[in-house]
Amino acid sequence: MAAAIVASGAGQVPAGAAEDWAPPVLTSPAPDTLLVGTAELTATSESPYVVFELTNSGVTLVRRTPVAAGEDGVFRDTLPTVGIGYRFRAQARACSDATLESCTTASEPVMVRG
């Protein structure tokens, strides 16, 4: 069983590390979507940055650095899904800046399949 941990940083981000942004809204993927190889993730948020996360019940975490919104105001990133299991959660976390330490409030998780 291969664990896929990509730029995971330090487990949970401490509360209060950033402003109390409203939770981001994960707009893609849809619940129970089948993702093969990669996950195309999109979200909206009032925060200046968002980090996307994929996690499974065994706490395997895949995330990269926070991303800024595109010209259309939508946050986008692509994460690998290989090695994180058959069912996992996708979510977005609001960030005050481009560091993982600034990321706090999380969206509602969406269950997807790999």
N, C-alpha and C positions, 0 to 999 in steps of 0.2 A: 504494500500500500504506500504509494508515494504521496508525500505531503507537498502541496503547492503553496508556498508562502512567498509572495512577491511584494517587496517593499512594505512589509507589514508594520514596521515601526514598533512601538511599544504597546502591545495589547490595547486596553481601554484608554481612551484619552481622558485626562482628568476633567471633571466638571468645573466650569468657571474659567476654562482656559481661553474662552472667546466670548464675544458678546452673546447674549441670549437671542439668537436669530430664531425666527419661526422655522419649524421643520421644513426641509426641502420637500418638493413633491416629485417623486420618481414617476416619470411619464412613460418610460420604456425600460425594460421589457414588461409585457403584460403578464399577469399571474399565470402560472403553469405553462409558460412558454418553453419550448425545447430549444436549448442553446447548445450548439455543437462547436467546440473549439474556442469560440470567443463569445463574449457578451457585449452587444452594442447598448450602452446605457445612456439615457437622457433624463434630465431633471430641470425643474425650475426652482428658483430660490431668490430671496431678497438679499442673501449674503453675497459677498464679492467672489467667493470661491466655493467649490463643492468637491468633495472626494467621494468616489464611488467605491463600494465594498461588496464583495461576494463572500459569504461565510456559510459553513455547514454546521451541523450539530456537533461535530467533533472539534469545533473552533478553528478549523483551517480557514485562514483569511487571505484574500487576494485584494490588494488595493495598490494604487500608485500615488503619486503626489496630487494635491488638489489642482483642479483646472478652473480657469476663468470661463465665463459665459462667452459664447460666440456673438457675432454681430446681431443675431436675432434674439438674444437674451436667453438662449437655451444652453445648458451645460451638457457636454458630451464627452464620453471616454469609451474605450474598448478594453476589456479585461479578458485574460485567458481563463477558460473554464476547465481545462484539462487537469485531472487529478484531484478535483474537489468534490467528487461524488455525484450521485444520481439526483438528489434533491438538495437545493441550497437556497439561501436568501440573497436577494439583491437589495441594496439600500444606498441612499446618498446621505452625506453628512455635511452640514453647513460649516464653512470655515471663514475666519476673519482675514487670513492671509494665505500665502502659498505654502505654509508649513502644516504638517500633520498635527502638531501640537496645538494649533489654533482651531481644530475641527471638533465641534461638540454636537449640537442638536441633530438627531438623525430622523430621516423620513420613516414612514411606515415600511416595514420590510415586505418584499414581494417574493413569494415562493416560486422558484423556477426549476426546470429539469435540465440535467446535463447529459 
